[in-house]
Amino acid sequence: MSQHKRVWIYCRVANPDTMALEKQKQLLVDYSEQQGFEIIGITAETAHGSSIKRHGMADVFSAASKQRIDILLVVNPDRITRKTSEFLDCAKKLNGYGVEILTPTSGVVGLPEADFYARIAGIAKSMNG
C-alpha cells in the first residue's frame, strides 16, 4: 500500500494520559511516513469510546464527505468506538465516501463490506458462545 494516499490519523484515549495519546500519534505518523502517505489531518482526543459522537470524529466525517482523505488510520478499531454497531455504521459511512479504515497491524478493516460484516458476525458469535 505504498502508493500516494491521503490519510487522517485518529488517536483517542478514554482517560487523560498525554503519554499514551502521544505514543499512538507517533506510531501512526511514523507508519504514514514509512508508507508514503500524505497526512491531511490528525485528531488526538481524550474521550470515552462509548459513542462516536465526538468532535474528532466529526472532523473525520467532514474531511471524508469532502473527499479530502482516502484512509482513516487508527492504532486499532476500538479507538473509533467500542460499540460494534456504531463501528459498523461508521465503517459503512466512510466506505460510502471511498475511505478505508486502516490499522498498522491488521491492515484494512471494513472492506469488502460483505466480508467485513460476516467476519464481525462470526467474532460476535464466537464471543457469545
TIVO-2410 file (N, C-alpha, C; in nm, 3 decimals):
# residues 129
REC num residu      c1      c2      c3 atome chaine
REC   1      M   0.083  -0.118   0.000     N      A
REC   1      M   0.000   0.000   0.000    CA      A
REC   1      M   0.088   0.125   0.000     C      A
REC   2      S   0.193   0.126  -0.078     N      A
REC   2      S   0.286   0.237  -0.077    CA      A
REC   2      S   0.252   0.346  -0.178     C      A
REC   3      Q   0.142   0.333  -0.253     N      A
REC   3      Q   0.102   0.439  -0.345    CA      A
REC   3      Q   0.055   0.562  -0.267     C      A
REC   4      H   0.050   0.676  -0.336     N      A
REC   4      H   0.013   0.802  -0.270    CA      A
REC   4      H  -0.131   0.795  -0.219     C      A
REC   5      K  -0.146   0.804  -0.089     N      A
REC   5      K  -0.278   0.806  -0.026    CA      A
REC   5      K  -0.283   0.922   0.073     C      A
REC   6      R  -0.400   0.980   0.084     N      A
REC   6      R  -0.423   1.089   0.181    CA      A
REC   6      R  -0.484   1.026   0.306     C      A
REC   7      V  -0.424   1.056   0.420     N      A
REC   7      V  -0.463   0.988   0.543    CA      A
REC   7      V  -0.500   1.088   0.652     C      A
REC   8      W  -0.600   1.049   0.732     N      A
REC   8      W  -0.634   1.121   0.855    CA      A
REC   8      W  -0.597   1.028   0.969     C      A
REC   9      I  -0.516   1.077   1.059     N      A
REC   9      I  -0.475   0.999   1.176    CA      A
REC   9      I  -0.572   1.031   1.289     C      A
REC  10      Y  -0.626   0.925   1.349     N      A
REC  10      Y  -0.719   0.944   1.460    CA      A
REC  10      Y  -0.667   0.867   1.582     C      A
REC  11      C  -0.645   0.941   1.691     N      A
REC  11      C  -0.599   0.883   1.817    CA      A
REC  11      C  -0.699   0.920   1.926     C      A
REC  12      R  -0.723   0.824   2.016     N      A
REC  12      R  -0.815   0.851   2.127    CA      A
REC  12      R  -0.772   0.772   2.248     C      A
REC  13      V  -0.781   0.837   2.364     N      A
REC  13      V  -0.768   0.768   2.492    CA      A
REC  13      V  -0.891   0.805   2.575     C      A
REC  14      A  -0.932   0.716   2.663     N      A
REC  14      A  -1.051   0.739   2.743    CA      A
REC  14      A  -1.024   0.829   2.863     C      A
REC  15      N  -0.906   0.819   2.918     N      A
REC  15      N  -0.870   0.897   3.037    CA      A
REC  15      N  -0.750   0.985   3.005     C      A
REC  16      P  -0.738   1.097   3.072     N      A
REC  16      P  -0.625   1.185   3.044    CA      A
REC  16      P  -0.491   1.111   3.061     C      A
REC  17      D  -0.423   1.091   2.952     N      A
REC  17      D  -0.294   1.023   2.951    CA      A
REC  17      D  -0.216   1.075   2.831     C      A
REC  18      T  -0.149   1.186   2.852     N      A
REC  18      T  -0.078   1.252   2.744    CA      A
REC  18      T   0.025   1.162   2.679     C      A
REC  19      M   0.093   1.081   2.758     N      A
REC  19      M   0.196   0.993   2.702    CA      A
REC  19      M   0.135   0.887   2.611     C      A
REC  20      A   0.024   0.825   2.652     N      A
REC  20      A  -0.040   0.723   2.570    CA      A
REC  20      A  -0.093   0.784   2.440     C      A
REC  21      L  -0.149   0.903   2.449     N      A
REC  21      L  -0.201   0.970   2.330    CA      A
REC  21      L  -0.088   1.005   2.234     C      A
REC  22      E   0.021   1.055   2.288     N      A
REC  22      E   0.137   1.090   2.205    CA      A
REC  22      E   0.199   0.965   2.143     C      A
REC  23      K   0.201   0.855   2.217     N      A
REC  23      K   0.256   0.729   2.166    CA      A
REC  23      K   0.174   0.681   2.045     C      A
REC  24      Q   0.040   0.684   2.057     N      A
REC  24      Q  -0.045   0.648   1.943    CA      A
REC  24      Q  -0.015   0.735   1.823     C      A
REC  25      K  -0.011   0.866   1.848     N      A
REC  25      K   0.011   0.962   1.740    CA      A
REC  25      K   0.145   0.936   1.671     C      A
REC  26      Q   0.251   0.920   1.750     N      A
REC  26      Q   0.383   0.900   1.690    CA      A
REC  26      Q   0.391   0.771   1.610     C      A
REC  27      L   0.329   0.664   1.661     N      A
REC  27      L   0.328   0.537   1.589    CA      A
REC  27      L   0.260   0.553   1.453     C      A
REC  28      L   0.148   0.625   1.452     N      A
REC  28      L   0.072   0.642   1.328    CA      A
REC  28      L   0.140   0.739   1.231     C      A
REC  29      V   0.205   0.842   1.284     N      A
REC  29      V   0.281   0.934   1.198    CA      A
REC  29      V   0.398   0.859   1.135     C      A
REC  30      D   0.470   0.782   1.215     N      A
REC  30      D   0.583   0.703   1.163    CA      A
REC  30      D   0.536   0.606   1.055     C      A
REC  31      Y   0.427   0.536   1.082     N      A
REC  31      Y   0.372   0.441   0.986    CA      A
REC  31      Y   0.335   0.512   0.855     C      A
REC  32      S   0.269   0.628   0.868     N      A
REC  32      S   0.229   0.704   0.749    CA      A
REC  32      S   0.351   0.743   0.666     C      A
REC  33      E   0.454   0.788   0.733     N      A
REC  33      E   0.576   0.826   0.662    CA      A
REC  33      E   0.641   0.707   0.593     C      A
REC  34      Q   0.644   0.592   0.660     N      A
REC  34      Q   0.701   0.471   0.600    CA      A
REC  34      Q   0.623   0.428   0.475     C      A
REC  35      Q   0.491   0.449   0.478     N      A
REC  35      Q   0.407   0.408   0.366    CA      A
REC  35      Q   0.400   0.514   0.256     C      A
REC  36      G   0.453   0.630   0.282     N      A
REC  36      G   0.447   0.738   0.183    CA      A
REC  36      G   0.312   0.807   0.177     C      A
REC  37      F   0.235   0.799   0.286     N      A
REC  37      F   0.104   0.863   0.293    CA      A
REC  37      F   0.119   1.014   0.314     C      A
REC  38      E   0.025   1.089   0.261     N      A
REC  38      E   0.017   1.231   0.288    CA      A
REC  38      E  -0.078   1.251   0.406     C      A
REC  39      I  -0.030   1.307   0.514     N      A
REC  39      I  -0.114   1.329   0.633    CA      A
REC  39      I  -0.194   1.457   0.612     C      A
REC  40      I  -0.325   1.442   0.604     N      A
REC  40      I  -0.417   1.555   0.583    CA      A
REC  40      I  -0.459   1.616   0.716     C      A
REC  41      G  -0.477   1.531   0.816     N      A
REC  41      G  -0.520   1.579   0.946    CA      A
REC  41      G  -0.486   1.480   1.055     C      A
REC  42      I  -0.477   1.531   1.177     N      A
REC  42      I  -0.452   1.447   1.294    CA      A
REC  42      I  -0.548   1.490   1.403     C      A
REC  43      T  -0.618   1.392   1.457     N      A
REC  43      T  -0.701   1.415   1.574    CA      A
REC  43      T  -0.643   1.333   1.688     C      A
REC  44      A  -0.622   1.398   1.802     N      A
REC  44      A  -0.578   1.330   1.923    CA      A
REC  44      A  -0.666   1.384   2.034     C      A
REC  45      E  -0.758   1.298   2.082     N      A
REC  45      E  -0.853   1.347   2.182    CA      A
REC  45      E  -0.869   1.250   2.298     C      A
REC  46      T  -0.909   1.308   2.409     N      A
REC  46      T  -0.943   1.232   2.528    CA      A
REC  46      T  -1.094   1.229   2.537     C      A
REC  47      A  -1.151   1.109   2.519     N      A
REC  47      A  -1.296   1.093   2.521    CA      A
REC  47      A  -1.328   0.945   2.537     C      A
REC  48      H  -1.443   0.917   2.595     N      A
REC  48      H  -1.486   0.778   2.610    CA      A
REC  48      H  -1.525   0.720   2.475     C      A
REC  49      G  -1.503   0.590   2.460     N      A
REC  49      G  -1.532   0.523   2.335    CA      A
REC  49      G  -1.672   0.468   2.327     C      A
REC  50      S  -1.759   0.511   2.416     N      A
REC  50      S  -1.895   0.457   2.418    CA      A
REC  50      S  -1.984   0.518   2.311     C      A
REC  51      S  -1.939   0.629   2.252     N      A
REC  51      S  -2.015   0.693   2.146    CA      A
REC  51      S  -1.921   0.749   2.041     C      A
REC  52      I  -1.966   0.749   1.920     N      A
REC  52      I  -1.887   0.803   1.809    CA      A
REC  52      I  -1.909   0.954   1.794     C      A
REC  53      K  -2.002   1.008   1.870     N      A
REC  53      K  -2.036   1.150   1.860    CA      A
REC  53      K  -1.935   1.233   1.939     C      A
REC  54      R  -1.822   1.258   1.871     N      A
REC  54      R  -1.714   1.337   1.928    CA      A
REC  54      R  -1.666   1.436   1.823     C      A
REC  55      H  -1.607   1.546   1.869     N      A
REC  55      H  -1.558   1.648   1.777    CA      A
REC  55      H  -1.458   1.590   1.676     C      A
REC  56      G  -1.369   1.506   1.725     N      A
REC  56      G  -1.267   1.448   1.638    CA      A
REC  56      G  -1.325   1.364   1.526     C      A
REC  57      M  -1.426   1.285   1.558     N      A
REC  57      M  -1.488   1.203   1.454    CA      A
REC  57      M  -1.570   1.290   1.359     C      A
REC  58      A  -1.627   1.399   1.409     N      A
REC  58      A  -1.698   1.492   1.320    CA      A
REC  58      A  -1.601   1.549   1.218     C      A
REC  59      D  -1.478   1.580   1.261     N      A
REC  59      D  -1.376   1.629   1.168    CA      A
REC  59      D  -1.342   1.525   1.062     C      A
REC  60      V  -1.332   1.400   1.105     N      A
REC  60      V  -1.303   1.289   1.011    CA      A
REC  60      V  -1.414   1.279   0.907     C      A
REC  61      F  -1.540   1.278   0.953     N      A
REC  61      F  -1.652   1.266   0.859    CA      A
REC  61      F  -1.659   1.386   0.765     C      A
REC  62      S  -1.626   1.503   0.815     N      A
REC  62      S  -1.627   1.623   0.731    CA      A
REC  62      S  -1.523   1.609   0.620     C      A
REC  63      A  -1.401   1.569   0.656     N      A
REC  63      A  -1.296   1.551   0.555    CA      A
REC  63      A  -1.332   1.441   0.456     C      A
REC  64      A  -1.392   1.334   0.507     N      A
REC  64      A  -1.432   1.223   0.419    CA      A
REC  64      A  -1.541   1.266   0.321     C      A
REC  65      S  -1.639   1.340   0.371     N      A
REC  65      S  -1.751   1.381   0.285    CA      A
REC  65      S  -1.706   1.478   0.176     C      A
REC  66      K  -1.597   1.550   0.202     N      A
REC  66      K  -1.541   1.643   0.103    CA      A
REC  66      K  -1.436   1.574   0.015     C      A
REC  67      Q  -1.421   1.443   0.033     N      A
REC  67      Q  -1.327   1.359  -0.041    CA      A
REC  67      Q  -1.183   1.410  -0.031     C      A
REC  68      R  -1.147   1.454   0.090     N      A
REC  68      R  -1.011   1.501   0.116    CA      A
REC  68      R  -0.919   1.389   0.163     C      A
REC  69      I  -0.979   1.275   0.205     N      A
REC  69      I  -0.897   1.165   0.257    CA      A
REC  69      I  -0.934   1.034   0.190     C      A
REC  70      D  -0.837   0.943   0.190     N      A
REC  70      D  -0.856   0.808   0.137    CA      A
REC  70      D  -0.856   0.704   0.248     C      A
REC  71      I  -0.791   0.738   0.359     N      A
REC  71      I  -0.770   0.642   0.469    CA      A
REC  71      I  -0.793   0.710   0.603     C      A
REC  72      L  -0.861   0.640   0.693     N      A
REC  72      L  -0.864   0.676   0.834    CA      A
REC  72      L  -0.771   0.577   0.903     C      A
REC  73      L  -0.662   0.628   0.961     N      A
REC  73      L  -0.561   0.545   1.023    CA      A
REC  73      L  -0.575   0.550   1.174     C      A
REC  74      V  -0.592   0.432   1.235     N      A
REC  74      V  -0.607   0.419   1.380    CA      A
REC  74      V  -0.517   0.306   1.430     C      A
REC  75      V  -0.481   0.312   1.557     N      A
REC  75      V  -0.400   0.204   1.616    CA      A
REC  75      V  -0.479   0.074   1.614     C      A
REC  76      N  -0.606   0.081   1.652     N      A
REC  76      N  -0.696  -0.033   1.641    CA      A
REC  76      N  -0.839   0.020   1.633     C      A
REC  77      P  -0.931  -0.059   1.582     N      A
REC  77      P  -1.068  -0.011   1.561    CA      A
REC  77      P  -1.139   0.040   1.685     C      A
REC  78      D  -1.104  -0.009   1.804     N      A
REC  78      D  -1.175   0.038   1.923    CA      A
REC  78      D  -1.139   0.182   1.960     C      A
REC  79      R  -1.042   0.241   1.892     N      A
REC  79      R  -1.014   0.383   1.912    CA      A
REC  79      R  -1.125   0.467   1.852     C      A
REC  80      I  -1.195   0.413   1.753     N      A
REC  80      I  -1.308   0.484   1.692    CA      A
REC  80      I  -1.427   0.476   1.786     C      A
REC  81      T  -1.464   0.356   1.825     N      A
REC  81      T  -1.572   0.332   1.920    CA      A
REC  81      T  -1.561   0.190   1.972     C      A
REC  82      R  -1.612   0.168   2.090     N      A
REC  82      R  -1.614   0.033   2.147    CA      A
REC  82      R  -1.744  -0.040   2.116     C      A
REC  83      K  -1.840   0.030   2.060     N      A
REC  83      K  -1.968  -0.031   2.025    CA      A
REC  83      K  -1.963  -0.085   1.883     C      A
REC  84      T  -1.983  -0.216   1.870     N      A
REC  84      T  -1.976  -0.281   1.739    CA      A
REC  84      T  -2.073  -0.219   1.640     C      A
REC  85      S  -2.196  -0.195   1.681     N      A
REC  85      S  -2.295  -0.141   1.588    CA      A
REC  85      S  -2.254  -0.002   1.538     C      A
REC  86      E  -2.198   0.081   1.626     N      A
REC  86      E  -2.152   0.214   1.583    CA      A
REC  86      E  -2.031   0.203   1.492     C      A
REC  87      F  -1.942   0.108   1.523     N      A
REC  87      F  -1.826   0.090   1.436    CA      A
REC  87      F  -1.870   0.049   1.296     C      A
REC  88      L  -1.965  -0.044   1.290     N      A
REC  88      L  -2.014  -0.090   1.159    CA      A
REC  88      L  -2.079   0.025   1.082     C      A
REC  89      D  -2.156   0.108   1.151     N      A
REC  89      D  -2.217   0.225   1.086    CA      A
REC  89      D  -2.110   0.321   1.037     C      A
REC  90      C  -2.010   0.344   1.119     N      A
REC  90      C  -1.900   0.432   1.083    CA      A
REC  90      C  -1.826   0.379   0.960     C      A
REC  91      A  -1.793   0.250   0.963     N      A
REC  91      A  -1.722   0.189   0.850    CA      A
REC  91      A  -1.803   0.199   0.722     C      A
REC  92      K  -1.933   0.174   0.734     N      A
REC  92      K  -2.020   0.181   0.616    CA      A
REC  92      K  -2.024   0.324   0.561     C      A
REC  93      K  -2.038   0.420   0.650     N      A
REC  93      K  -2.044   0.560   0.608    CA      A
REC  93      K  -1.912   0.602   0.542     C      A
REC  94      L  -1.801   0.569   0.605     N      A
REC  94      L  -1.671   0.604   0.548    CA      A
REC  94      L  -1.647   0.534   0.415     C      A
REC  95      N  -1.683   0.407   0.408     N      A
REC  95      N  -1.669   0.332   0.284    CA      A
REC  95      N  -1.750   0.398   0.173     C      A
REC  96      G  -1.868   0.451   0.208     N      A
REC  96      G  -1.951   0.521   0.111    CA      A
REC  96      G  -1.884   0.645   0.053     C      A
REC  97      Y  -1.794   0.703   0.130     N      A
REC  97      Y  -1.715   0.818   0.083    CA      A
REC  97      Y  -1.586   0.773   0.016     C      A
REC  98      G  -1.564   0.642   0.009     N      A
REC  98      G  -1.441   0.590  -0.052    CA      A
REC  98      G  -1.323   0.587   0.044     C      A
REC  99      V  -1.350   0.590   0.174     N      A
REC  99      V  -1.244   0.593   0.275    CA      A
REC  99      V  -1.231   0.455   0.339     C      A
REC 100      E  -1.107   0.407   0.346     N      A
REC 100      E  -1.078   0.281   0.414    CA      A
REC 100      E  -1.034   0.310   0.556     C      A
REC 101      I  -1.065   0.218   0.646     N      A
REC 101      I  -1.012   0.224   0.782    CA      A
REC 101      I  -0.893   0.129   0.785     C      A
REC 102      L  -0.780   0.179   0.833     N      A
REC 102      L  -0.656   0.103   0.829    CA      A
REC 102      L  -0.590   0.104   0.966     C      A
REC 103      T  -0.535  -0.010   1.006     N      A
REC 103      T  -0.450  -0.018   1.125    CA      A
REC 103      T  -0.314  -0.070   1.080     C      A
REC 104      P  -0.207  -0.026   1.145     N      A
REC 104      P  -0.074  -0.074   1.106    CA      A
REC 104      P  -0.056  -0.225   1.122     C      A
REC 105      T  -0.126  -0.286   1.217     N      A
REC 105      T  -0.107  -0.429   1.242    CA      A
REC 105      T  -0.206  -0.518   1.168     C      A
REC 106      S  -0.328  -0.471   1.148     N      A
REC 106      S  -0.432  -0.555   1.085    CA      A
REC 106      S  -0.459  -0.521   0.940     C      A
REC 107      G  -0.409  -0.410   0.893     N      A
REC 107      G  -0.436  -0.369   0.756    CA      A
REC 107      G  -0.574  -0.305   0.747     C      A
REC 108      V  -0.634  -0.319   0.630     N      A
REC 108      V  -0.764  -0.257   0.604    CA      A
REC 108      V  -0.872  -0.329   0.684     C      A
REC 109      V  -0.954  -0.250   0.753     N      A
REC 109      V  -1.066  -0.304   0.829    CA      A
REC 109      V  -1.194  -0.252   0.764     C      A
REC 110      G  -1.282  -0.342   0.724     N      A
REC 110      G  -1.411  -0.297   0.674    CA      A
REC 110      G  -1.435  -0.318   0.526     C      A
REC 111      L  -1.335  -0.362   0.450     N      A
REC 111      L  -1.355  -0.385   0.307    CA      A
REC 111      L  -1.313  -0.526   0.272     C      A
REC 112      P  -1.379  -0.595   0.183     N      A
REC 112      P  -1.509  -0.555   0.129    CA      A
REC 112      P  -1.617  -0.566   0.234     C      A
REC 113      E  -1.720  -0.485   0.219     N      A
REC 113      E  -1.823  -0.471   0.323    CA      A
REC 113      E  -1.887  -0.604   0.360     C      A
REC 114      A  -1.925  -0.683   0.262     N      A
REC 114      A  -1.995  -0.809   0.292    CA      A
REC 114      A  -1.905  -0.901   0.374     C      A
REC 115      D  -1.778  -0.910   0.337     N      A
REC 115      D  -1.685  -0.995   0.409    CA      A
REC 115      D  -1.664  -0.942   0.551     C      A
REC 116      F  -1.656  -0.811   0.565     N      A
REC 116      F  -1.635  -0.749   0.695    CA      A
REC 116      F  -1.751  -0.782   0.789     C      A
REC 117      Y  -1.873  -0.763   0.742     N      A
REC 117      Y  -1.990  -0.791   0.825    CA      A
REC 117      Y  -1.994  -0.940   0.864     C      A
REC 118      A  -1.956  -1.026   0.771     N      A
REC 118      A  -1.955  -1.169   0.800    CA      A
REC 118      A  -1.850  -1.200   0.908     C      A
REC 119      R  -1.733  -1.137   0.899     N      A
REC 119      R  -1.629  -1.159   0.999    CA      A
REC 119      R  -1.673  -1.109   1.136     C      A
REC 120      I  -1.732  -0.991   1.142     N      A
REC 120      I  -1.779  -0.934   1.268    CA      A
REC 120      I  -1.886  -1.025   1.330     C      A
REC 121      A  -1.978  -1.072   1.248     N      A
REC 121      A  -2.083  -1.161   1.297    CA      A
REC 121      A  -2.022  -1.289   1.354     C      A
REC 122      G  -1.920  -1.343   1.286     N      A
REC 122      G  -1.852  -1.462   1.334    CA      A
REC 122      G  -1.779  -1.439   1.464     C      A
REC 123      I  -1.716  -1.324   1.477     N      A
REC 123      I  -1.645  -1.290   1.601    CA      A
REC 123      I  -1.745  -1.277   1.716     C      A
REC 124      A  -1.855  -1.204   1.691     N      A
REC 124      A  -1.959  -1.186   1.794    CA      A
REC 124      A  -2.015  -1.321   1.837     C      A
REC 125      K  -2.040  -1.407   1.740     N      A
REC 125      K  -2.097  -1.539   1.770    CA      A
REC 125      K  -1.999  -1.620   1.856     C      A
REC 126      S  -1.869  -1.617   1.820     N      A
REC 126      S  -1.771  -1.693   1.897    CA      A
REC 126      S  -1.752  -1.638   2.038     C      A
REC 127      M  -1.773  -1.508   2.054     N      A
REC 127      M  -1.759  -1.445   2.187    CA      A
REC 127      M  -1.878  -1.478   2.276     C      A
REC 128      N  -1.993  -1.501   2.214     N      A
REC 128      N  -2.115  -1.525   2.291    CA      A
REC 128      N  -2.141  -1.674   2.317     C      A
REC 129      G  -2.062  -1.757   2.264     N      A
REC 129      G  -2.096  -1.893   2.293    CA      A
REC 129      G  -2.012  -1.989   2.226     C      A
***
